[in-house]
Amino acid sequence: FDAAGEVDAETTAAHIAAGVEAGAAGVFAACGTGEFHALGTEEYGIVIAAARTAVGGRVPLVGGVGGPLGHARACARLAAEHGAQALLVLPPYLVGGTQAGLVAYVRAILDASDLPVILYHRGTAQFTLESITELLADPRVVGIKDGVGDVALMQQFVLRARDLGRDDVTFFNGLLTAELSQAAYRAIGVDRYSSAVFAMAPEIALGSYRAYAAHDEDGQAHWLREFYGPLVRLRDTTPGYAVSLIKAGLRLGGADVGSVRAPLVDPSPEHEAELARLLAHGRALAAAATAGATTGATAGSAAPVTAGS
Ligand SMILES: O=C([O-])C(=O)C[C@H](O)[C@@H](O)C(=O)[O-]
């Protein structure tokens, strides 16, 4: 947002382009971290159009949709019009329905455009094995992203997709600060995750990703102890920090991204100082890991699966 609190298309595009250039394998635009909850319909179209310009067809672009059904359908149409390749279905607003109602909600969004959907299993949109099975019968359902943390249920979703011959379905760990739990997700066949940290500090997310991709368990544990664990403890001090810390991190890096919108709040000065300290430490760890990799001291992969949000 600009100084007046309006969507700033230019800054949005520059931010997303920088993430793609840094190596994101895909972009979730206007989703959880991208403040879908705070955008009007017209603003949503501006964000997706900016994202499309920034991405330039280099990686898949997924637009968030959700909330009130009328708004979700309007956003689905706008995402299609502005060139997104898929939709991430976020939970409906306020009310929780039955599983049949949830399936109908997804279908109504599917019918609003030609875009395939990824289901974000989270909040008021928590699926059962039965409702997932029903939705997987539709080839336009191409992904499931877990925001609940029930790995046993997610394992069932993965196996059911395979049993149905849906090898095309992509699974993501979409828990807050996904890196913290990613090792457990890989063990159940979910090797992709969306990284909010990538959105504020790609070099840190990529440093951690390289340890993950190389199956370097000591390296991953080091990242969790030194950076992600402390970040999550800071995140958990205040509701909404999963989003506002990311934006504050960008501001600390010099990007003119404005504040979060209500009801979220920006971090307090003390918390922002703690974030700055953590980011400096994370960047030092990333630089040391890169130096180690170039001298052959640390194994690493150059191909990120990380997707900015
Ligand atoms: O925007 C989104 O899709 C999310 O909020 C998911 C985040 O990226 C989550 O996985 C995280 O915090 O790392």
Ligand as a Chemical Component Dictionary entry (heavy atoms), coordinates in Angstrom:
data_LIG
# 
_chem_comp.id                   LIG 
_chem_comp.type                 NON-POLYMER 
_chem_comp.pdbx_formal_charge   -2 
_chem_comp.three_letter_code    LIG 
# 
loop_
_chem_comp_atom.comp_id 
_chem_comp_atom.atom_id 
_chem_comp_atom.alt_atom_id 
_chem_comp_atom.type_symbol 
_chem_comp_atom.charge 
_chem_comp_atom.model_Cartn_x 
_chem_comp_atom.model_Cartn_y 
_chem_comp_atom.model_Cartn_z 
_chem_comp_atom.pdbx_ordinal 
LIG O1 O1 O 0  -0.314 -16.701 1.402 1  
LIG C1 C1 C 0  -0.328 -17.883 1.677 2  
LIG O2 O2 O -1 -0.606 -18.720 0.819 3  
LIG C2 C2 C 0  -0.005 -18.272 3.049 4  
LIG O3 O3 O 0  -0.380 -17.565 3.929 5  
LIG C3 C3 C 0  0.869  -19.423 3.369 6  
LIG C4 C4 C 0  2.228  -18.970 3.902 7  
LIG O4 O4 O 0  3.129  -18.779 2.859 8  
LIG C5 C5 C 0  2.770  -19.980 4.873 9  
LIG O5 O5 O 0  3.018  -21.177 4.243 10 
LIG C6 C6 C 0  4.014  -19.438 5.560 11 
LIG O6 O6 O 0  3.797  -18.560 6.436 12 
LIG O7 O7 O -1 5.130  -19.853 5.259 13 
# 
loop_
_chem_comp_bond.comp_id 
_chem_comp_bond.atom_id_1 
_chem_comp_bond.atom_id_2 
_chem_comp_bond.value_order 
_chem_comp_bond.pdbx_ordinal 
LIG O1 C1 DOUB 1  
LIG C1 O2 SING 2  
LIG C1 C2 SING 3  
LIG C2 O3 DOUB 4  
LIG C2 C3 SING 5  
LIG C3 C4 SING 6  
LIG C4 O4 SING 7  
LIG C4 C5 SING 8  
LIG C5 O5 SING 9  
LIG C5 C6 SING 10 
LIG C6 O6 DOUB 11 
LIG C6 O7 SING 12 
# 
